[in-house]
């Protein structure tokens, strides 16, 4: 009887599906949930940008100005060096 209890305790603490393994899986699950949350927030931001780009030319113009340094026809560009 004692041997049976020892075998069950060993499996409970060290075997496949043990308490320590369950804790490790829980930690991995928590990390994945945090990653999923940050990815979904990033996806929402990107989706908003896509909708903004599709809706009109203002967003395209703003991106072209800031990211590509483009200017409109008949505009004067001033560069301030500090």
Buried (B, 14 or more C-beta within 10 A) or exposed (E): EEEEEEEEEEEEEEBEEBEEEEEEEEEEEEEEEEEEEEEEEEEEEEEEEEEBBEEEEEBEEEBBEEEEEEEEEEEEEEEEEE
